[in-house]
Amino acid sequence: MRIVLGLGPTLFAANVAHEFRSRGWEALSTATGEDARRYAVANCTSVVLVPYQDNDPLATAKIVNAMPRKTKVVLLTATSNRRAIQLAEMMGIPVVAEAGGVEGVVAAVAGLLPVVK
């Protein structure tokens, strides 16, 4: 499984990548959500974590809509954000706040994937 983190070079992104690698995933960090989208289009990617752009929610929506159909998307906000939640609900994707920590991201991603028995 592969996850792409379009969060830039942040400590949070490094911690998320480390957690997924410890679970056997291939984790890649990109500078922006758009870079993550480009990578997902060019490569087989299971999940992409996209940051919510408070100043330009339309740009966030365009990035999410341009993802390959098989790629699951999780929207990340710094804190709980009503506009981000509304956008995520309209697009049918989960939203998670960075304030919820790495565990919140892992839980959101786990909720997207089918259970293998």
C-alpha positions in Angstrom: 0.0 0.0 0.0 1.2 3.5 -0.8 0.2 6.8 0.9 1.2 10.2 -0.4 1.3 13.1 2.0 0.9 16.4 0.3 1.8 18.3 3.4 5.2 19.7 2.7 8.3 19.3 4.8 6.7 19.4 8.3 7.3 17.5 11.4 3.7 16.3 11.4 4.1 14.9 7.8 7.3 13.2 8.9 5.6 11.6 11.9 2.6 10.4 9.8 5.0 9.0 7.2 7.0 7.2 9.9 3.8 5.7 11.4 2.7 4.3 8.1 6.1 3.0 7.2 6.1 1.2 10.6 2.9 -0.5 9.5 4.5 -1.7 6.2 3.2 1.1 3.9 5.3 3.0 1.4 5.0 6.6 2.4 6.0 9.5 0.2 5.9 13.2 1.1 5.4 16.0 -1.4 5.6 19.7 -1.1 1.9 20.4 -2.0 -1.4 18.8 -2.5 -1.1 19.4 -6.2 2.3 17.5 -6.2 0.6 14.7 -4.4 -2.2 14.6 -7.0 0.4 14.5 -9.8 2.2 11.6 -8.2 -1.1 9.8 -7.6 -2.0 10.2 -11.3 1.4 8.8 -12.4 1.7 6.0 -9.9 -0.6 3.5 -8.3 -1.4 5.2 -5.0 -3.8 3.9 -2.4 -4.4 7.0 -0.3 -3.5 10.7 -0.6 -3.5 13.1 2.3 -4.4 16.6 1.1 -4.2 19.8 3.1 -7.3 22.0 3.2 -6.5 25.4 1.8 -8.5 27.8 4.0 -7.7 30.8 1.7 -8.7 28.8 -1.5 -11.2 25.9 -0.8 -11.9 25.7 -4.5 -8.3 24.8 -5.2 -8.6 22.0 -2.6 -11.7 20.8 -4.3 -10.0 20.8 -7.8 -7.1 18.7 -6.4 -9.5 16.2 -4.9 -11.6 15.9 -8.0 -8.6 15.3 -10.2 -7.5 12.3 -8.3 -7.7 8.9 -10.0 -10.9 7.1 -9.1 -9.2 4.3 -7.2 -7.2 6.7 -5.0 -8.8 7.4 -1.6 -8.4 11.0 -0.3 -8.3 12.3 3.2 -8.6 16.0 3.8 -6.3 17.5 6.6 -7.0 20.7 8.5 -4.9 22.3 11.2 -7.9 22.4 13.6 -11.5 21.5 13.4 -12.8 23.7 10.6 -16.5 24.1 9.7 -15.8 25.0 6.0 -13.4 22.1 5.6 -16.0 19.7 7.1 -18.6 21.0 4.7 -16.3 20.6 1.7 -15.4 17.1 2.8 -19.0 16.1 3.2 -19.9 17.5 -0.2 -17.1 15.5 -1.8 -17.7 12.3 0.2 -14.3 12.2 1.8 -13.1 12.1 5.4 -11.6 15.1 7.1 -9.2 15.0 10.0 -7.7 17.7 12.1 -3.9 17.8 12.6 -4.7 18.6 16.2 -6.1 15.0 16.5 -2.5 13.8 16.0 -1.1 11.0 13.9 -3.6 8.6 15.4 -6.4 10.6 13.9 -4.9 10.3 10.4 -4.3 6.6 10.8 -7.9 6.1 11.9 -9.3 8.1 9.0 -7.2 6.1 6.5 -8.1 2.8 8.1 -11.8 3.7 7.7 -11.3 4.1 3.9 -9.9 0.6 3.3 -11.7 -2.6 3.0 -11.2 -5.1 5.8 -9.1 -8.1 4.6 -10.0 -11.4 6.3 
